[in-house]
Amino acid sequence: MNTHIERVRQFDKNTLDHLFKRAGEKDADPSSDFFEDEKNILLVSHTEDRLSGFLWAYVLQSPHSPYPKMFLYSIDVFVEFRRQGIASQLIRELKKIAQTYKCREMFVPTQKSNEAAMGLYRKTLGKIKNDDDVSFIYDKDALERLA
């Protein structure tokens, strides 16, 4: 199948609604603010002229290094397009973008139980940095409390 990857740079609510709905995000409320920062990345894959998947990521600066990092926040390929290399193509394109920003590292959180993600990230040359990493989430309630 013929797949091409496109970087989306302008807000299109209908397309974003469609992408998030297909990815199972029932309560998504797409924001145009995302597209105001050039360091926010949305890549969309088209296979045979149909939307087949997407990812979004952020270029992050650090106070202790002149080199930014690429944070791959989320990647989704729609069910009927899985196992065709589309996710690998999306990551390959993101790596190219990371190079243009002079990123020295790209990282992505996942769970060991997510076998598909673990396989994808290994296949695309990702490495597990620490076996003991833990992610804490501060939800809306926690953010409102200063304790």
C-alpha positions in Angstrom: 0.0 0.0 0.0 1.1 3.5 -0.7 1.6 5.6 2.4 2.8 9.2 2.8 3.4 11.2 5.9 2.4 14.9 6.2 3.2 17.4 8.9 0.1 19.3 9.7 0.8 23.0 10.6 -2.7 24.5 10.6 -5.7 23.8 12.8 -8.5 21.8 11.1 -11.1 20.9 13.6 -12.9 18.3 11.4 -9.7 16.4 10.7 -8.6 16.5 14.3 -12.0 15.4 15.5 -11.8 12.5 13.1 -8.3 11.5 14.1 -9.0 11.5 17.8 -12.4 9.7 17.4 -10.7 7.0 15.4 -8.0 6.7 18.1 -10.7 6.2 20.8 -10.6 9.7 22.3 -14.2 10.2 23.0 -13.8 13.5 25.0 -11.3 15.2 22.7 -11.7 18.9 22.2 -8.9 19.8 19.7 -7.1 23.1 20.4 -5.8 25.5 17.8 -3.2 26.7 20.3 -1.1 23.6 19.5 -0.4 24.9 16.0 0.9 28.3 17.2 4.2 26.9 18.4 6.5 25.6 15.6 8.0 23.1 18.2 4.7 21.2 18.5 4.6 18.5 15.9 1.6 16.7 14.4 2.3 14.1 11.7 -0.5 12.4 9.8 -0.2 9.3 7.6 -2.3 8.8 4.5 -2.6 5.3 3.0 -4.3 5.0 -0.4 -5.7 8.6 0.2 -7.2 7.7 3.6 -6.1 8.9 7.0 -4.4 5.9 8.5 -2.7 7.2 11.6 -0.9 10.1 13.4 1.5 11.1 16.1 2.1 14.2 18.0 5.3 15.3 19.7 7.1 18.3 21.3 10.6 19.7 21.0 11.7 20.4 24.6 14.4 22.7 25.7 16.4 22.1 28.9 18.3 24.6 31.1 21.3 22.2 31.4 22.0 21.6 27.7 21.9 23.6 24.5 20.5 20.6 22.7 16.7 20.0 22.8 15.0 16.6 23.2 12.1 15.3 21.1 9.2 14.1 23.2 7.0 11.6 21.3 3.7 12.0 23.3 1.4 9.7 21.3 1.2 7.6 18.2 -1.9 5.8 16.8 -2.4 3.8 13.7 -6.0 2.8 12.9 -6.9 -0.9 13.2 -7.3 -1.6 9.5 -3.9 -0.1 8.7 -1.8 -1.8 11.5 1.1 -4.2 10.8 2.0 -2.4 7.6 4.9 -0.3 8.8 3.0 2.9 9.1 4.0 3.5 12.8 7.6 3.0 11.8 7.3 5.5 9.0 5.8 8.0 11.4 8.7 7.6 13.8 11.2 7.8 11.0 9.7 11.1 9.9 9.8 12.4 13.4 13.4 11.4 13.7 14.1 13.5 10.6 12.3 16.5 12.2 14.3 15.9 15.4 17.5 16.2 13.4 16.4 19.6 12.0 16.0 20.9 15.5 19.4 19.5 16.5 17.8 17.2 19.1 20.3 14.8 20.8 17.6 12.5 22.1 14.0 11.4 21.5 11.9 9.8 24.2 8.5 8.2 24.5 6.7 6.8 27.6 4.9 3.5 27.4 4.1 0.5 29.6 5.9 -2.8 29.4 2.5 -4.5 29.1 1.9 -2.7 25.8 3.6 -5.3 23.6 2.9 -3.6 20.3 4.5 -0.3 21.5 7.5 -2.2 23.0 8.0 -4.0 19.7 7.6 -0.8 17.7 10.1 1.2 19.8 12.7 -1.6 19.7 12.2 -2.0 15.9 12.8 1.7 15.4 16.0 1.6 17.5 14.6 2.9 20.8 16.3 1.7 24.0 15.0 1.2 27.5 17.0 3.7 29.6 16.0 2.6 33.1 14.1 -0.5 34.2 12.7 1.4 37.3 11.1 4.5 35.6 7.8 5.6 37.1 5.5 8.3 35.7 3.5 10.4 38.1 0.4 12.2 36.9 -0.9 15.4 38.5 -4.6 15.6 37.5 -6.8 18.6 37.7 -7.6 18.1 41.3 -4.0 17.7 42.3 -3.0 20.9 40.4 -5.7 22.9 42.2 -4.3 21.8 45.6 -0.9 23.2 46.6 -0.1 20.6 49.2 
